């Protein structure tokens, strides 16, 4: 795929590009995805794919299963036939795409596992959703006695989902731009921090994310003072004080029409009034580490090599023991998905991967900081979708 990455950082260009996509375009995209899935099934000798809870299902057919006890399952066979087995009461939620898949509702009191078993036939190798409930898998195994092996659907679909197509890049860019607007409003002083609780700031950020155009907020982490040293701190009733560092990690879902949503995720760190002692040096090291990773990461690097780009700078700066998590995670329909920028990942990121670059330094019981952007890489170059200022801002 050839793609102009400059267009991804131009908000108006992204809006124009997205306006050209209609139902027929998305149908064509999904038909192409089905062809790729069938090819991957053949390569991995998987006879049938059964998708239920999780992102693989909406990525392929556009429908997201409700996370309830009633089984929803998309059965995909090697001859490119797809059938969505869905509870009758949920069938009206399904957007019909007869060119892509058939809908087979099951009645309350019926046995959907038997229906799926009938569609599967005498399959020997079955791939099921990673997020499928154990109870559902056990019931399916009883209905597919011919199966010699059950594997995770991620073995088939993750290599495909991790390499974004053009519309996915545009949707991720749109989500990032919306989220950047909120970051910029913080830097402009539109939100007062001093004396407010973390929860109050989190609620205000969430309100602004929706007002700017996200369909829902996935998280709005606010960690102040000593709480900023906890990477996934839950916003609390602690009141923000003069001299606090505050880590702000927020993002949500952007939906384009009736299409499945794509996620945003960004982190910026601010200080209230003035920086605490020693914080400016810490932040300078962190800023250099994140900048190096953004500038030097390529699609040919493994997740481990990408992780090392930022980690080496932080270690050389004397803060190595305080960088306690991976450098990044993939993003798309899910907040966290492959590829992961972590020391254990020896696989190349691959062209058109989208992932966070978010090194952090956390001094226990004292303070912490993190900078995060969503980044995409092509064959030879990449771009950060988040463009809000990464320097340390003082807020009141």
C-alpha positions, 0 to 999 in steps of 0.5 A: 500500500502506498500512502502519504503520511503527511496527510495523516497529520493534516486534520483537514486532509483527514476529514476530506479523505474520510468523506470519500468512504461510503457503505460500498467502500467499507464493504469492499474493504471487508471483502478484501479482509476476508480474502486475506483471512482465508489465505492465512487460514490456508497457510496455517492449516486452519479449517474453520474460524469461530469469532465471538467476543473481542475485536476480530469479529467487528474488524471482519464483519462490522458487527460487535457482539454484546458481552453477554451469556448468549452466544454470538459467533461468526463462522468462517470457512476455508471457502470464504463463507461467513455465517453470523449465528446471533441471538434472535433478540439481538438480530435487529442490531446487525447491519445486513451485508448479504454480499459478505455474510449470512445471518442465522438467528437462534431462538431463546431456549435453542442450542446455538452451539449445536447450530455452530457445530452443524456449520463447522462440519468435520473440521479438524483444526478450529480457531476461536476468539481469544476473548471467547468465554471458557464456558462457550469454548467447552460447549463448542468442543462438545459439538465439534468432535472431529476437531483435533485442535483448537487454537486462538484466532489471533494466530490467524488474524493478529498479523493482518489486524496489526498492519493497518489499511488506509481507512484505519490509518485515517480513523486513528488519525481523526481520533488522535486529532480530536484528543489533541484538541483537549491536550491543547485546551489544558496547555491554554489554561482552560482547565484550572488544576490547583485545589481541584481533585484528580477526579474532577480533572478527569471528569472535565477531560472526559467531558471535553473529549466527547464534546470534541467528537469522541463517541465515548471515553475509554479512560482519563487517568489523572495522577498528581504528586506522589500518585503520578508515580503510579502509571495506571493510577485511578483518579482519586479525591486527592486535591492537587497542590502547588508544585505537583507534577500531574500525569494526564493519560486519556483517550477514547473511541472515534466512530465514523458513521455506523462503522466500528470505532477506533481508539485514541490514547495520549499522555502529557505531563504538567506541573502546577505552579512550578516544578518540584525539585529534580523534576526538570532533569527527569523530564528532560531525559524522558523527552529525549527518550521519547523523541529518539524513539519517534525519530528512529523507529522503523517497520523493520525493527522488532518490538524489542529493538523499538523498546530499546530506543527509549530505554537506552536513553533513560538508562544512560540518564540514570533513571533506568530502574524507574522505567517500569513498563514497556515502551508501547502497545498497538492500537486500533479497534482495541486500546491495546493490541499487537504489536507490542514494543516490549523486550520479549517481542522479537517480531518486526513491527511491520509496515503500517503498524500503529502503536503508542510510544510512551516511555515513563519515569516514576520515582516511588512516593515522589513523582513521575512523568510520561509522554505518549503519542500514537505513531504509525510506520510505513515501509520506510518512514513514520509519523506521530498522529498526536501533534500537541506540544510535548514540552513540560507545561506549567498550569495553574 
